[in-house]
């Protein structure tokens, strides 16, 4: 998934379920914010988009990615 400031929070969480931990870490409520962009959510939460994206980069991608069985 390519992330940009206009990515909807709900789309991010569907594509990367572990992003929920990042949202929790920044005390970002999911309910009611699913249709907002990650940029909007960051501004409303008082954090920078860069800090949010850096936190996403710290996700353990080995646990996130599960190849489909062949």
C-alpha positions as CSV (number, residue, x, y, z in Angstrom):
1,X,0.0,0.0,0.0
2,X,1.3,3.4,-0.9
3,X,0.7,5.9,1.9
4,X,0.1,9.6,1.4
5,X,-1.4,12.3,3.5
6,X,-4.8,11.7,1.8
7,X,-5.0,8.0,2.7
8,X,-8.1,7.4,4.8
9,X,-7.5,6.0,8.3
10,X,-10.0,3.2,7.7
11,X,-8.2,2.2,4.5
12,X,-4.9,2.2,6.3
13,X,-6.2,-0.1,9.1
14,X,-7.7,-2.5,6.6
15,X,-4.4,-2.7,4.7
16,X,-2.2,-2.7,7.7
17,X,-4.0,-4.0,10.8
18,X,-1.0,-3.4,13.0
19,X,-1.4,0.4,12.4
20,X,-4.0,0.1,15.2
21,X,-1.1,-0.1,17.7
22,X,0.4,3.1,16.2
23,X,-3.0,4.8,16.6
24,X,-3.2,3.6,20.2
25,X,0.3,4.8,20.9
26,X,-0.7,8.3,19.8
27,X,-4.1,8.1,21.5
28,X,-5.9,8.4,18.2
29,X,-9.6,7.2,18.4
30,X,-10.6,5.0,15.5
31,X,-14.3,5.3,15.9
32,X,-15.6,8.3,14.0
33,X,-12.3,8.9,12.3
34,X,-12.3,6.1,9.7
35,X,-13.3,8.4,6.8
36,X,-10.7,11.1,7.7
37,X,-7.3,11.2,6.1
38,X,-4.3,10.4,8.1
39,X,-3.2,14.0,7.7
40,X,-6.5,15.2,9.2
41,X,-6.2,12.8,12.1
42,X,-2.6,13.8,12.8
43,X,-3.5,17.5,12.9
44,X,-6.5,16.9,15.1
45,X,-4.3,14.8,17.4
46,X,-1.5,17.3,17.6
47,X,1.1,15.1,16.0
48,X,3.1,15.5,12.8
49,X,2.4,13.3,9.8
50,X,6.1,12.5,9.8
51,X,6.0,11.2,13.4
52,X,3.0,9.0,12.5
53,X,4.7,7.6,9.4
54,X,7.9,7.0,11.3
55,X,5.9,5.0,13.9
56,X,4.4,3.0,11.0
57,X,7.9,2.3,9.8
58,X,8.7,0.7,13.2
59,X,6.0,-1.9,12.8
60,X,7.4,-5.5,12.9
61,X,6.7,-6.2,9.2
62,X,7.6,-9.9,9.6
63,X,4.6,-10.3,11.8
64,X,2.4,-8.1,9.6
65,X,3.1,-9.9,6.3
66,X,1.7,-13.3,6.0
67,X,2.0,-14.9,2.6
68,X,-1.0,-16.6,1.3
69,X,-0.8,-20.4,1.2
70,X,0.0,-21.8,-2.3
